[in-house]
């Protein structure tokens, strides 16, 4: 029902094992994961804003070189 052939009972057992293994570290791991997701979204948004603010036909990677 939930994927991977796991039912509700198996998911509860897996959740219990995860809590036993990562019990005291779980809040810190989740906080770190959340901060990573926020930073990823911030990076996506800033690159999108840079792309929008560039004049048409100009790429931010283009450098001015003279031979």
Buried (B, 14 or more C-beta within 10 A) or exposed (E): EEEEEEEEEEBEEEEEEEEEEEEEEEEEEEEEEEEEEEEEEEEEEEEEEEEEEEEEEEEEEEEEEEE
